[in-house]
């Protein structure tokens, strides 16, 4: 039994009151409806959009996955991406009124299955409006649905396999020879190709660095967790105030670990994934340029075929007794001329569409990149503020623990160089009194005065000052 997941696509009318505009009046007459679609149906829509609107930048579709296709996490992630795909197609200036989108959103199961199996365009009674509102459960606006099959156009028969093979062979021959038709926009498209390929390379480099940052953020979160665990265990081995201080350090590291893990997830959602989606969009731009190249190749092939037929017709007319074959060749030439005119129109239409789409892509790219970078900067500022807050709250806690165990400051003492080596080694600390006595000491180096030793309560607070002078007299 074949197992698959179905997604419900809801189409709803707008919630705002319609204006006097004809489009709003049409949308006001729509009713709620819902259809069930599989991932393969979305894939059909994606491929059909490329056929109906060649040269348009079709939004990227989530990729297939062979394993773990039925887990709750994967199903929800795919639902979100499919909804994003439909939203983008619905508001796309070149795709929003496509017939295949109308069929996808409004056709019932029988009509939609017939549309998928047919080479023709299945058109329902009313066109889909452009003002489409979508809620988080993948709900899309739709028109009133006609009875199944009521307004279907007769399907066009696919071309014979022999004719398709001959056309493919002719296009391959033209592509290899490089004899393509020239157009005034060739220089512009060459510049666009260089721009897109360079942008793709740079964006992949940025995405690689962003992925590395997210990966390092997750490693930092794991390291802080291990760091906090080590301090907690160390605190349990100590007693009294020192153990409490070490435990507080471990708790702070645990909070930082959770904070870093959340930050890494937000970085992935707000920075890494938008960059990956942008790379997929660049790939869609490449596909649009490829469609234009295909139309150019078809037009060039038609021109070569028409020239060959003209040459053949001229030979037949010059040969006596070949009137019948000449008439057949003339009919074939007329069909070739019609095909050539159609290919020329398609090539011009696709070229203009690609130019419009690339211009729109550049405008939207600037805004998307600005928003993505700003989101990333704000994310880093917020993360560092929260990190600073955790560390700042830890400082007074540790200082209070130190003061409780210190019992006051201890005055420094002067050690004897011949004293035992068991003295506590701490950096020398000069008190205010020593700083005031320093000029007097410099004037009486030959007869220095040793201050009285202080009373020491805690050995851990002893400050030892080392001097290189000879031993004092009387010691």
C-alpha positions in Angstrom: 0.0 0.0 0.0 1.4 3.4 -1.0 1.5 5.8 1.9 1.5 9.5 1.4 0.6 12.8 3.1 -2.2 15.1 1.9 -2.3 18.8 2.6 -5.5 20.8 2.7 -5.5 24.0 0.8 -8.2 26.4 2.0 -9.3 29.2 -0.2 -11.3 32.0 1.5 -12.7 35.4 0.4 -11.2 38.6 1.6 -12.3 39.9 5.1 -12.3 43.5 4.0 -15.4 45.2 2.5 -15.1 45.3 -1.4 -14.8 48.6 -3.1 -16.3 49.7 -6.4 -13.3 48.2 -8.3 -14.3 45.4 -10.7 -11.7 43.0 -9.3 -13.0 43.6 -5.7 -16.6 43.0 -6.8 -15.5 39.7 -8.5 -13.7 38.7 -5.3 -16.7 39.5 -3.2 -18.7 36.9 -5.0 -16.3 34.1 -4.1 -17.1 31.4 -1.5 -15.0 29.3 0.8 -13.6 26.1 -0.5 -10.9 23.5 0.3 -9.0 20.9 -1.7 -6.6 18.2 -0.8 -3.3 18.1 -2.5 -0.3 15.8 -2.3 3.3 16.9 -2.7 3.3 15.5 -6.3 0.4 17.9 -7.1 2.6 20.8 -5.9 5.4 19.4 -8.1 3.0 19.3 -11.1 2.1 23.0 -10.5 5.7 23.9 -10.3 6.6 22.2 -13.6 3.4 23.5 -15.3 4.2 27.1 -14.3 7.5 26.8 -16.1 5.7 25.6 -19.2 2.9 28.2 -19.2 5.0 31.1 -18.2 8.4 30.4 -19.6 10.9 33.0 -18.5 9.2 33.7 -15.2 11.2 33.3 -11.9 9.1 30.5 -10.3 9.5 30.5 -6.5 11.5 27.5 -5.2 9.6 24.4 -4.1 10.7 22.3 -1.1 12.9 19.4 -2.1 12.0 15.7 -2.0 13.0 13.5 0.9 13.3 9.8 0.8 13.5 9.0 4.5 11.6 10.2 7.6 8.8 11.6 5.4 6.1 11.0 7.9 7.5 12.5 11.1 5.6 15.3 12.7 8.5 17.7 12.4 9.1 17.0 8.7 5.4 17.2 7.8 5.0 20.6 9.6 8.2 21.9 8.0 7.1 20.9 4.5 3.6 22.4 5.1 5.2 25.7 6.0 7.4 25.7 2.9 4.5 24.6 0.6 2.4 27.4 2.0 5.2 29.9 1.4 5.5 28.6 -2.2 1.7 29.1 -2.8 1.8 32.6 -1.3 4.6 33.7 -3.5 3.0 32.2 -6.6 -0.4 33.9 -5.8 1.1 37.4 -5.5 3.6 36.9 -8.4 3.0 39.5 -11.1 3.7 36.9 -13.9 2.2 33.8 -12.3 -0.8 35.0 -10.2 -3.3 34.5 -13.1 -1.8 31.3 -14.6 -4.4 28.7 -15.6 -2.6 25.9 -13.9 -2.7 27.8 -10.6 -6.5 28.3 -11.0 -6.9 24.6 -11.6 -4.7 23.7 -8.6 -6.7 25.8 -6.2 -10.2 25.3 -7.4 -10.6 22.0 -9.3 -12.1 18.9 -7.6 -10.3 15.6 -7.6 -11.8 14.3 -10.9 -11.1 17.5 -12.8 -7.6 17.9 -11.3 -6.7 14.4 -12.2 -7.9 14.9 -15.8 -5.8 18.1 -15.9 -2.7 16.3 -14.7 -3.1 13.5 -17.3 -3.9 15.9 -20.1 -1.5 18.0 -22.2 -4.2 20.7 -22.5 -4.9 23.6 -20.2 -8.0 22.9 -18.1 -9.8 26.2 -17.6 -12.5 26.7 -15.0 -15.4 29.1 -15.3 -13.9 32.2 -13.6 -10.3 33.4 -13.4 -8.6 33.6 -10.1 -8.4 37.0 -8.5 -5.0 38.5 -7.6 -6.0 39.7 -4.1 -5.5 36.4 -2.2 -5.4 36.2 1.5 -3.7 33.2 3.1 -3.9 32.3 6.8 -1.4 30.1 8.6 -3.3 26.9 7.8 -2.6 27.3 4.0 -6.0 28.9 3.2 -6.3 30.6 -0.2 -9.0 32.5 -1.9 -10.9 30.9 -4.7 -13.8 31.6 -7.0 -17.1 29.7 -7.2 -16.5 26.3 -8.6 -18.2 25.0 -11.6 -19.4 21.4 -12.0 -16.6 19.0 -12.8 -15.8 19.1 -16.5 -18.4 21.7 -17.4 -16.0 24.2 -18.9 -13.1 22.0 -20.0 -11.4 22.6 -23.3 -10.9 19.6 -25.5 -7.4 18.2 -24.9 -4.8 18.7 -27.5 -3.2 15.6 -28.8 0.5 15.4 -28.0 2.8 15.4 -31.1 3.9 12.1 -32.5 7.0 10.6 -31.0 8.7 10.6 -34.5 8.1 14.3 -34.9 9.3 15.0 -31.4 12.5 13.1 -32.0 13.1 14.9 -35.3 12.7 18.3 -33.6 15.0 17.3 -30.8 17.6 16.1 -33.2 17.3 19.4 -35.2 17.7 21.5 -32.1 20.7 19.4 -30.9 22.3 20.0 -34.3 21.7 23.7 -34.2 23.0 23.9 -30.6 26.2 22.1 -31.5 26.8 24.2 -34.6 26.3 27.4 -32.5 24.4 29.0 -35.3 21.8 30.8 -33.1 19.6 33.7 -34.1 20.9 37.1 -33.0 18.8 39.6 -31.1 19.4 43.3 -30.0 19.3 42.2 -26.3 22.1 39.6 -26.5 24.6 41.9 -24.8 22.1 42.6 -22.0 21.5 38.9 -21.4 25.3 38.2 -21.4 25.7 40.8 -18.7 22.8 39.3 -16.8 24.3 35.8 -17.0 27.6 37.1 -15.6 25.8 38.9 -12.8 23.7 35.9 -11.8 26.7 33.5 -11.8 28.8 35.9 -9.8 26.0 36.5 -7.3 25.5 32.7 -7.0 29.1 32.2 -6.1 29.2 35.0 -3.6 26.0 33.9 -1.9 27.1 30.4 -1.6 30.3 31.6 0.1 28.3 33.8 2.5 25.9 30.8 3.2 28.9 28.6 4.0 30.2 31.1 6.5 26.8 31.6 8.1 26.4 27.8 8.4 29.8 27.7 10.1 28.7 30.4 12.6 25.5 28.5 13.4 27.5 25.3 13.9 30.0 27.0 16.2 27.2 28.5 18.2 25.8 25.0 18.8 29.3 23.9 19.8 29.6 26.8 22.2 26.3 25.9 23.8 27.5 22.3 24.3 30.8 23.5 25.7 29.1 25.8 28.2 26.9 23.0 29.3 30.0 20.8 30.0 31.7 23.8 31.6 28.8 24.4 34.0 28.6 20.7 34.9 32.2 20.6 35.8 31.9 23.7 38.1 28.8 22.2 39.7 30.7 19.0 40.5 33.7 21.0 41.7 31.4 23.0 44.0 29.9 19.9 45.5 33.4 18.8 46.5 34.1 22.0 48.3 32.5 23.2 51.5 31.0 26.4 52.9 31.3 29.6 50.9 33.7 28.4 48.2 31.4 25.5 47.2 28.5 27.9 46.9 30.5 30.2 44.7 31.5 27.4 42.4 27.9 26.2 42.2 26.7 29.6 41.3 29.3 29.7 38.5 28.0 26.4 37.2 24.4 27.6 37.3 25.4 30.7 35.3 27.2 28.5 32.7 24.0 26.4 32.4 21.9 29.4 31.7 24.4 30.6 29.2 24.3 27.2 27.5 20.5 27.4 27.1 20.8 31.0 25.9 23.5 30.0 23.3 21.4 27.1 22.0 18.4 29.3 21.6 20.5 31.9 19.8 21.9 29.3 17.4 18.4 28.2 16.5 17.3 31.7 15.9 20.4 32.3 13.8 19.5 29.3 11.7 15.9 30.5 11.2 16.5 34.2 10.6 19.9 34.1 8.9 21.0 30.8 7.5 17.6 29.7 6.1 16.9 33.0 4.4 20.3 32.8 2.7 19.6 29.2 1.5 16.2 30.3 0.2 17.9 33.2 -1.6 20.3 30.7 -3.2 17.3 28.7 -4.4 15.8 31.9 -5.9 19.0 32.6 -7.8 18.7 29.0 -9.2 15.2 30.0 -10.3 16.7 33.0 -12.1 19.1 30.6 -13.9 16.1 28.4 -14.9 14.4 31.5 -16.4 17.4 32.3 -18.4 17.6 28.7 -19.5 14.0 28.9 -20.7 14.9 31.9 -22.8 17.9 30.0 -24.3 15.6 27.1 -25.2 13.1 29.4 -27.0 16.1 30.9 -28.8 17.3 27.5 -29.8 13.8 26.5 -31.0 13.5 29.7 -33.1 16.9 29.2 -34.6 16.0 25.6 -35.5 12.8 26.7 -37.2 14.7 29.2 -39.3 17.2 26.6 -40.4 14.3 24.2 -41.2 12.5 26.8 -43.2 15.6 27.7 -45.2 16.2 24.1 -46.0 12.6 23.7 -47.2 12.9 26.8 -49.3 16.0 25.4 -51.0 14.2 22.0 -51.6 11.2 23.7 -53.0 13.3 25.8 -55.4 15.0 22.6 -56.7 11.7 20.8 -57.2 10.2 23.7 -59.1 13.2 23.7 -61.4 12.9 20.0 -62.2 10.3 19.0 -64.9 7.7 16.5 -63.8 8.0 17.2 -60.1 4.9 19.4 -59.8 3.2 17.1 -57.3 6.2 17.0 -55.0 6.7 20.7 -55.4 3.1 21.3 -54.2 3.7 19.1 -51.2 6.9 20.8 -50.4 5.2 24.2 -50.7 2.5 23.1 -48.1 5.3 21.9 -45.8 7.1 25.2 -46.2 3.9 27.1 -45.2 3.6 25.0 -42.1 7.3 25.7 -41.3 6.7 29.4 -41.8 3.8 29.3 -39.3 5.9 27.4 -36.8 8.7 29.8 -37.3 6.5 32.8 -36.7 5.1 31.2 -33.5 8.6 30.4 -32.3 9.7 34.0 -33.0 6.7 35.4 -31.0 7.5 33.0 -28.1 11.2 34.0 -28.1 10.3 37.7 -28.0 7.7 37.2 -25.3 10.0 35.1 -23.1 12.9 37.6 -23.6 10.8 40.5 -22.4 9.4 38.5 -19.5 13.0 37.6 -18.4 14.0 41.2 -18.5 11.1 42.2 -16.3 11.7 39.4 -13.9 15.4 40.1 -13.5 14.6 43.8 -12.9 12.1 42.8 -10.2 14.5 40.3 -8.7 17.2 43.0 -8.3 14.8 45.3 -6.5 13.4 42.7 -4.2 16.9 41.3 -3.6 18.1 44.7 -2.2 15.2 44.9 0.2 15.4 41.2 1.3 19.2 41.5 2.0 18.7 44.7 3.9 16.1 43.1 6.1 18.1 39.9 6.6 21.2 41.7 7.7 19.3 44.0 10.0 17.6 41.0 11.6 21.0 39.3 12.1 22.5 42.5 13.7 19.5 42.9 16.1 19.8 39.2 17.0 23.4 39.6 17.9 22.8 42.7 19.9 20.0 41.1 21.9 22.1 37.9 22.5 25.1 39.8 23.8 22.9 41.9 26.1 21.5 38.8 27.6 24.9 37.2 28.0 26.2 40.4 29.7 23.2 40.4 32.0 24.0 36.8 33.2 27.6 37.6 33.8 26.8 40.9 35.5 24.4 39.2 37.9 27.1 36.7 38.9 29.7 39.3 39.9 28.0 40.6 43.0 27.1 37.1 44.2 30.8 36.1 44.0 32.0 39.3 45.6 29.6 38.8 48.5 30.9 35.3 49.1 34.5 36.6 49.1 33.7 39.3 51.7 32.0 36.9 54.0 35.1 34.7 54.2 37.7 37.5 54.3 37.1 39.2 57.7 38.6 42.5 56.6 41.7 43.5 54.7 45.1 42.5 56.0 48.1 44.8 56.0 51.1 43.7 54.1 54.3 42.3 55.7 57.9 42.3 54.7 59.3 38.9 54.4 62.9 37.7 55.1 64.6 36.4 52.1 65.9 33.6 54.3 62.4 32.6 55.3 61.1 29.1 54.5 59.7 28.6 51.1 56.3 27.6 52.5 55.1 31.2 52.4 52.0 31.9 50.4 52.9 33.1 46.9 50.7 36.0 45.9 51.4 39.1 43.8 52.8 42.1 45.9 50.2 44.7 46.8 51.4 48.2 47.8 49.1 49.9 50.4 48.6 53.7 50.6 50.9 53.8 53.7 53.7 52.0 51.8 53.4 54.4 48.9 53.8 57.4 51.3 56.8 55.8 52.9 58.6 55.0 49.6 60.5 58.4 49.4 61.7 58.0 53.0 62.9 54.4 52.3 64.8 55.6 49.2 66.7 58.1 51.4 67.6 55.6 54.1 68.5 52.5 52.1 71.6 52.0 54.3 69.5 52.0 57.5 66.0 50.8 56.6 63.3 50.5 59.3 61.2 47.4 59.5 57.5 48.1 60.3 55.8 46.1 63.0 54.2 42.8 61.7 50.4 43.0 61.4 47.9 40.7 63.1 46.8 38.1 60.5 43.5 36.3 60.9 43.2 34.5 57.6 46.3 33.0 55.9 44.6 33.2 52.6 44.6 37.1 52.8 48.4 37.4 53.4 50.1 39.7 51.0 53.9 39.1 50.7 56.1 41.7 49.3 59.5 40.6 48.0 62.6 42.8 48.2 66.2 42.2 47.0 67.9 44.2 49.9 70.4 42.6 52.3 69.1 41.3 55.6 68.3 44.0 58.2 70.5 44.5 61.1 69.5 42.6 64.3 67.5 39.9 62.5 
